[in-house]
Amino acid sequence: MKRLGWLIAVVALAAPLRPAGPAAPDALFGQAAARILARDFAAPQVSYLLLDARSGALLAARWRDPEQPVPVGSLIKPFTALAYGAAHHYDFPVYRCDGRVCWLPRGHGRLGIQEAVAHSCNSYFAQLAAQLHPRDVDAVLARFGLEGPAEQVPPAALIGEGNHWRVPPLALMRAYVELARRRGEEGVREVVAGMALSARLGTGEGVNRALGGEAALSKTGTAPCVHQPRAPGDGYAMVLYPAESPRLALLVRLHGEPGSHAAATAGKMLRDLERGAP
């Protein structure tokens, strides 16, 4: 992680003490990160939130209202998977995706939960969601500080399709941080492994490519655009870095582009933080 690793290590070590005032290490890193991201990613179509995954402190942001719920597309899929697992003894199935209800027209073929997370397979998750009721996800979501959708939403909402289930971006980020903390738990272990696979060769592979092979955890999504100017959709990427013991959580929204492009942007952000750290 080079210089970035040194800086975020300082943040992690200092977090339990939480010293006050402008000289706090997380504040210093946040100021540097904010400058770098504002300098290198000034394009208005890029929105982002950067958290210290150890302390939960918001380090840098360009997001109009991070507490305002928005549709986040496939970023909700890991939590739907955990709801299915809780109801089925964490015995995740193997399904075949032929492309008919998936974003990939040729289909993903046969895949299990890890590959489904990595490739964000709509067909796989639609088959899971068909066996769930919205209230089935409530208990699982509560463990991660999230609220479920209304009971009258269509099944597709449980995999992030449409505009029915909205989540506050900051709450979603903290839910993903909690996922990483619980990675040893049954069910969570498989989901986190899928996120690692995503960053290596799935829809989030742009993260590791930009970092030159550095390991991250990534999940992507594409959702309806709900801000001005309107676009057909916005791409999202949630990244936890480094993979083994995340110290940074980065959420990127890329206006008018798919989630895979947002992942590439997120990787470039982390790369520039590494190169530009003082």
Secondary structure by P-SEA (a helix, b strand, c coil): caaaaaaaaaaaaaccccccccccaaaaaaaaaaaaaaaccccccccccccccccccccccccccccccccccccaaaaaaaaaaaacccbbbbbbbcccccccccccccccaaaaaaaccaaaaaaaaaacccccaaaaaaaaccccccccccccccccccccbbbcaaaaaaaaaaaaaacccaaaaaaaaaaaaaacccccaaaaaaacccbbbbccccccccccccccbbbbbbbbcccccccbbbbbbbccccaaaaaaaaaaaaaaaaaacc
